[in-house]
Amino acid sequence: MINAQQTATTLDFPKTVIRELTSDEFSGRGYVDDGMGKAADYVATQFKEIGLKKIGDSYFQEFTMPINIIEDAELKINGKELKYGIDFLVRPNSKSQKYFKRDLYLFDPVKFSEALTSNQKLTEFIGEDMKAQHLKHIVFPPYQFEIDSIGSYYKDWPNFYRPDENRDRAIFFFTKDKLTASLSLEQDSISEFIVSDKFYSKDLKIDNYSIQANFVKDFKARNVIGKIEGENPDSLIVITAHYDHLGKVGNTIFRGASDNASGTAFLIELAKYFSNHKPKYSLVFIAFAAEEAGLVGSSWFVEHPMFPLSEIKFLLNFDIMGAGENGIQIVNSSIFTKEFELLNQINTEKKLIPQIKKRGEACNSDHCPFFLMGVPSFFTYTLGGPGYYHDPLDAADTLNLEGFLNLKELFVEFIERL
């Protein structure tokens, strides 16, 4: 275990935090092998070593949540075993499914597109489709539509296949898009594989497949919270990052180095600094659980706050802090213009990062539940890097942490000047 009291202004400490959080021991900080629970304990240990105070009698805020856990998945097409997360994914709300030999129904995207030109054609298409797919495995070929909305409709079409007859059959959706894993709070009656288009062929043969899914109604998760008392205890600056990721499916680990071991390391780095430099305002550091499942941890905190939300002067949320060679982008910066101008002023003075891009409101990270309750907030993420996102390639050795230390200096100064 590393010593969080280190004060050297190098990347040694954050790199070690990221390596720890992305190691095999934490299983992708998700819902298999207690990965998220182990990560919560790790963050709490760092808070304790730094000297952060507890709010109450614990660093933890526990809550329960439903989650559909894809524990394992296999797919063999035309004699080739596909790799999870690289060659294929499973739709996160899929149920357990084992191979059952059935005929394949090939969905026709051209007829589908033509059917959307009139209500009559669409009604006829639906009737034909419902008959043709009955008791068969369903295959959606890769297809590029000229109109994006039709492409979205195409991706959603498997939702039509929800009757009880779906037992012992699966849907295979082939796509040209990047495979991007996700999570679900529900389990559906559909079992769907999302497959790279390079495995599609006219002589397609599904040799074998399986999904092992476990729906848990009351999974226990924990936010991790610590505090540093400031010179002015009447107002709080809250600093947040989510420590969870997508976890593990079979032998495939979604390590989540950029998203968001990097943000967690950044949060801990700021806590380490201010533990040795008393801040003007009291600081609360929150590492959220279950962000990847839909901002569950931050929503729970807002619904069950451990201090009045009205005391928050400003909230800084950090998610994806593993690049920076192209600067940063800040959600809500077009709303809180005074704070954005301060940040730009500091950067102009110190020439720390190439640019700070402005962005409006977006409910895409843990700042959102707070913002919806009227809390002034920024969500910062770095620009650049290799672009690995929600896939097994997002690992510690793919991060350059180009702007990490300069970003630390930027936000330390910002917090001190607020």
C-alpha positions in Angstrom: 0.0 0.0 0.0 1.4 3.4 -1.0 1.9 6.2 1.5 -0.6 9.0 0.7 1.4 11.5 2.7 4.0 11.8 -0.1 4.3 15.4 -1.2 6.7 15.2 -4.2 5.4 17.0 -7.2 5.9 14.1 -9.5 3.6 11.6 -11.2 4.8 8.7 -9.0 1.9 8.9 -6.6 -1.0 9.2 -9.1 0.6 6.6 -11.4 0.7 4.2 -8.4 -2.9 4.9 -7.5 -4.0 4.2 -11.1 -1.9 1.0 -11.3 -3.5 -0.2 -8.1 -7.1 0.6 -9.1 -6.6 -1.1 -12.6 -4.9 -4.2 -11.3 -6.4 -7.7 -11.4 -7.1 -7.5 -7.7 -9.9 -5.0 -8.3 -11.5 -6.8 -11.2 -12.5 -3.7 -13.0 -14.0 -2.0 -9.9 -17.4 -3.5 -10.7 -19.9 -6.1 -9.5 -17.9 -9.3 -9.9 -15.4 -10.5 -7.2 -16.3 -7.5 -4.9 -14.3 -5.3 -7.3 -16.1 -2.1 -6.4 -16.1 -2.9 -2.7 -12.3 -3.5 -2.7 -11.9 -0.2 -4.5 -14.0 1.6 -1.9 -11.8 0.2 0.8 -8.7 1.3 -1.0 -9.9 4.9 -1.5 -11.0 5.1 2.2 -7.5 3.9 3.2 -6.0 6.7 1.2 -8.3 9.2 2.8 -7.3 8.0 6.3 -3.5 8.1 5.5 -3.9 11.7 4.2 -5.7 12.6 7.4 -9.2 13.5 6.0 -11.9 13.7 8.6 -14.9 11.5 8.6 -18.4 13.0 8.3 -20.1 11.0 11.0 -18.4 7.8 12.2 -17.3 6.4 8.8 -15.8 7.3 5.5 -18.6 5.4 3.8 -22.2 6.1 2.7 -23.8 2.8 1.9 -26.8 2.2 -0.4 -28.4 -0.6 -2.3 -29.2 -0.8 -5.9 -30.5 -3.2 -8.6 -28.0 -4.4 -11.2 -27.9 -7.0 -13.9 -24.5 -8.5 -13.7 -23.1 -10.1 -16.9 -20.7 -12.6 -15.3 -19.6 -14.4 -18.4 -20.4 -14.6 -22.1 -19.1 -16.7 -25.0 -19.7 -16.6 -28.8 -18.4 -18.7 -31.6 -19.1 -17.8 -35.2 -18.0 -19.7 -38.3 -15.5 -21.8 -36.2 -13.9 -18.8 -34.5 -14.1 -18.0 -30.7 -14.7 -14.3 -30.3 -13.1 -12.1 -27.6 -15.4 -10.3 -25.2 -15.1 -6.6 -25.3 -12.9 -6.7 -28.5 -15.0 -8.7 -30.9 -18.4 -8.7 -29.2 -20.4 -7.5 -26.3 -23.6 -8.6 -24.6 -26.4 -6.1 -24.3 -26.2 -5.2 -20.5 -29.9 -6.1 -19.7 -29.6 -9.5 -21.3 -30.8 -12.6 -19.4 -28.9 -15.9 -19.1 -28.9 -17.9 -22.2 -27.4 -21.2 -23.5 -26.8 -22.3 -27.0 -29.9 -23.8 -28.7 -29.8 -24.8 -32.3 -32.4 -22.8 -34.3 -32.7 -21.5 -37.8 -31.5 -17.9 -38.4 -33.8 -15.1 -39.5 -32.0 -12.4 -41.4 -33.5 -9.0 -40.8 -33.6 -7.0 -44.0 -32.4 -3.4 -43.4 -33.2 -2.3 -46.9 -36.9 -3.3 -46.6 -36.9 -1.8 -43.1 -35.7 1.5 -44.5 -38.2 1.5 -47.3 -41.0 0.6 -44.8 -40.4 3.8 -42.9 -41.7 5.9 -45.9 -45.3 5.4 -45.0 -47.5 4.1 -42.1 -49.1 1.4 -44.4 -45.7 0.0 -45.5 -44.5 0.0 -41.9 -47.6 -1.9 -40.7 -47.1 -4.4 -43.4 -43.4 -4.8 -42.6 -44.1 -5.3 -38.9 -46.6 -8.1 -39.7 -44.2 -9.9 -42.0 -41.3 -9.4 -39.6 -43.3 -10.9 -36.6 -44.2 -14.0 -38.6 -40.7 -14.5 -40.2 -38.8 -14.2 -37.0 -41.0 -16.6 -35.0 -38.9 -19.2 -33.0 -35.7 -18.3 -34.9 -32.4 -16.7 -33.9 -32.5 -13.1 -35.3 -29.5 -11.6 -37.2 -29.2 -7.9 -37.9 -26.7 -7.3 -40.6 -24.3 -4.3 -40.4 -25.8 -1.5 -42.4 -25.0 2.2 -42.8 -28.1 4.4 -43.1 -27.9 7.8 -44.7 -30.2 9.2 -42.0 -28.9 8.9 -38.4 -32.4 8.7 -36.9 -33.2 5.6 -39.0 -29.9 4.1 -37.8 -31.0 4.7 -34.2 -34.4 3.1 -34.9 -32.6 0.1 -36.4 -30.5 -0.4 -33.3 -33.7 -0.2 -31.2 -35.7 -2.7 -33.3 -34.6 -5.8 -31.2 -36.8 -4.3 -28.4 -39.8 -5.6 -30.4 -38.8 -9.2 -29.6 -39.9 -9.5 -26.0 -42.6 -12.2 -25.9 -42.2 -15.4 -23.9 -41.2 -17.3 -27.1 -37.8 -15.7 -26.8 -36.6 -18.4 -24.4 -33.8 -20.4 -25.9 -33.1 -18.0 -28.7 -30.8 -15.0 -29.1 -30.4 -11.8 -31.2 -27.1 -11.1 -33.0 -26.7 -7.4 -34.0 -23.6 -6.8 -36.2 -22.3 -3.3 -36.2 -19.6 -1.1 -37.8 -19.6 1.1 -34.6 -17.0 0.9 -31.9 -17.9 -1.7 -29.3 -18.7 0.3 -26.1 -19.7 -1.7 -23.0 -22.3 -0.5 -20.5 -24.4 -1.6 -17.5 -28.1 -2.0 -16.8 -30.2 -1.7 -13.7 -32.8 -4.1 -15.2 -32.9 -7.6 -16.8 -34.9 -7.9 -20.0 -36.5 -11.0 -21.6 -34.1 -10.5 -24.6 -30.6 -11.9 -24.9 -28.6 -9.9 -27.4 -25.1 -10.1 -28.7 -23.5 -6.9 -30.3 -20.9 -8.2 -32.7 -18.2 -6.5 -34.8 -19.2 -6.4 -38.5 -15.9 -8.1 -39.5 -17.5 -11.4 -38.4 -20.5 -11.0 -40.6 -20.8 -13.0 -43.8 -23.4 -14.4 -46.1 -22.6 -17.9 -45.0 -22.9 -17.0 -41.3 -23.0 -19.8 -38.9 -23.6 -19.5 -35.1 -21.6 -22.4 -33.7 -22.1 -21.7 -30.0 -23.0 -19.0 -27.5 -23.8 -18.5 -23.8 -24.6 -15.7 -21.4 -24.4 -16.0 -17.6 -26.4 -13.1 -16.1 -27.2 -12.6 -12.5 -29.8 -10.0 -11.6 -29.3 -8.6 -8.0 -32.1 -6.5 -6.6 -30.2 -5.1 -3.6 -26.5 -4.9 -4.5 -24.6 -3.1 -1.7 -22.4 -0.2 -2.8 -20.6 2.6 -1.0 -19.7 6.3 -1.6 -16.5 7.3 0.1 -16.4 10.7 1.8 -13.8 12.7 3.6 -13.3 16.3 4.8 -10.6 19.0 5.3 -11.6 21.9 7.6 -10.9 25.3 6.1 -10.4 28.7 7.5 -14.0 29.5 6.6 -16.2 26.6 7.8 -19.5 28.1 6.7 -19.1 27.2 3.1 -17.9 24.1 1.3 -16.1 23.3 -1.9 -17.0 19.8 -2.9 -14.5 17.8 -5.1 -15.8 14.6 -6.7 -14.9 11.7 -9.0 -16.3 8.2 -9.5 -14.1 5.3 -8.6 -16.2 2.5 -10.1 -16.0 1.1 -13.6 -17.6 -1.7 -15.6 -16.0 -4.7 -13.9 -15.2 -8.1 -15.3 -16.9 -10.5 -17.8 -15.4 -13.9 -17.8 -11.6 -13.3 -18.1 -12.0 -9.9 -19.7 -11.4 -7.0 -17.3 -12.6 -3.5 -18.1 -9.8 -1.7 -16.1 -11.1 1.8 -16.6 -7.7 3.6 -16.3 -8.8 6.8 -18.0 -12.4 6.3 -16.9 -12.0 6.9 -14.0 -9.0 5.7 -12.1 -7.4 8.9 -13.4 -10.1 11.1 -11.9 -9.9 9.2 -8.6 -6.1 9.7 -8.5 -6.7 13.4 -9.3 -9.1 13.7 -6.4 -6.7 12.0 -4.0 -3.9 14.2 -5.3 -5.9 17.3 -4.5 -6.8 15.9 -1.0 -3.1 15.2 -0.4 -2.1 18.7 -1.3 -4.8 20.5 0.8 -4.1 18.3 3.8 -0.7 20.1 3.9 -2.0 23.5 2.8 -5.1 24.6 4.8 -7.7 25.8 2.3 -9.8 29.0 2.6 -13.0 27.0 2.6 -13.7 23.6 4.0 -13.3 20.9 1.3 -15.3 17.7 1.0 -14.0 14.9 -1.2 -16.5 12.4 -2.5 -15.5 9.3 -4.5 -18.8 8.0 -5.9 -19.8 4.4 -6.6 -22.0 3.2 -9.4 -21.6 6.1 -11.8 -21.3 3.8 -14.7 -24.7 2.3 -13.9 -26.4 5.7 -14.3 -25.1 8.2 -11.7 -26.5 6.0 -8.9 -24.1 6.9 -6.1 -24.2 10.7 -6.7 -28.0 10.6 -7.0 -28.2 8.7 -3.7 -26.0 11.3 -2.0 -28.2 14.2 -3.3 -31.3 12.4 -2.1 -29.6 11.6 1.3 -27.1 14.4 1.8 -24.6 14.2 4.7 -24.6 18.0 5.0 -27.0 20.7 3.6 -26.5 21.1 -0.2 -27.1 24.8 0.3 -23.7 25.0 2.0 -21.9 24.1 -1.2 -20.2 27.2 -2.7 -19.0 25.2 -5.7 -18.6 21.6 -6.9 -15.8 20.3 -9.1 -16.3 16.9 -10.7 -13.4 15.1 -12.4 -14.0 12.3 -14.8 -11.4 11.1 -17.5 -8.3 12.9 -16.4 -5.8 10.7 -18.1 -4.8 12.9 -21.1 -4.6 16.7 -21.4 -2.2 17.3 -24.4 -5.2 19.0 -26.1 -6.4 20.7 -23.0 -9.6 20.2 -21.1 -13.4 20.7 -21.6 -15.7 21.9 -18.9 -19.4 21.1 -18.8 -21.5 24.0 -17.3 -18.8 26.5 -18.1 -21.2 28.5 -20.3 -23.6 28.7 -17.3 -21.1 29.7 -14.6 -19.2 32.3 -16.6 -17.6 34.1 -13.6 -15.9 30.9 -12.5 -14.9 30.0 -16.1 -13.3 33.4 -16.5 -11.4 32.9 -13.3 -10.1 29.5 -14.5 -9.1 31.0 -17.9 -7.4 33.9 -16.1 -5.2 31.5 -14.0 -4.3 29.5 -17.1 -3.4 32.7 -19.1 -1.2 33.8 -16.2 0.6 30.5 -15.7 0.3 29.0 -19.2 -0.5 25.5 -17.8 -2.6 23.8 -20.5 -3.2 24.5 -24.2 -6.9 25.4 -23.9 -10.0 25.3 -21.8 -13.0 24.6 -24.0 -16.4 25.8 -23.0 -19.4 23.5 -23.0 -23.0 23.9 -21.8 -25.2 21.8 -19.5 -24.9 18.0 -19.9 -26.1 15.3 -17.5 -23.2 13.0 -18.3 -21.3 12.6 -14.9 -21.7 12.9 -11.2 -22.0 16.7 -11.1 -25.5 16.4 -12.7 -27.6 15.4 -9.7 -26.1 18.3 -7.7 -26.6 20.8 -10.6 -30.2 19.8 -10.9 -30.6 20.7 -7.2 -29.2 24.2 -7.9 -25.6 23.5 -6.8 -23.0 25.5 -8.9 -20.8 22.9 -10.5 -18.2 22.1 -13.2 -17.5 18.8 -14.8 -13.9 18.7 -16.2 -12.5 16.1 -18.5 -9.2 16.0 -20.5 -8.9 16.1 -24.3 -6.5 13.9 -26.2 -5.2 10.4 -25.5 -5.8 7.2 -27.5 -9.6 7.4 -27.2 -10.1 4.0 -25.4 -13.5 4.2 -23.7 -15.5 1.4 -22.0 -13.4 -1.3 -23.5 -10.6 -3.5 -22.3 -7.9 -1.3 -23.9 -8.4 1.5 -21.3 -5.5 0.3 -19.2 -2.8 2.1 -17.1 -0.1 1.7 -19.8 -2.2 3.6 -22.3 -2.3 6.8 -20.2 0.3 9.5 -20.7 -1.0 11.8 -17.9 0.3 14.6 -20.1 -1.4 17.5 -18.3 -1.9 15.9 -14.8 0.5 18.0 -12.7 -0.3 21.3 -14.5 -4.0 20.6 -14.1 -3.4 20.0 -10.4 -1.7 23.4 -10.2 -4.6 25.0 -12.2 -7.3 23.7 -9.9 -5.4 24.3 -6.7 -5.1 27.9 -7.6 -8.8 28.0 -8.7 -9.9 26.6 -5.4 -7.7 29.0 -3.5 -9.1 32.0 -5.4 -12.8 31.1 -5.4 
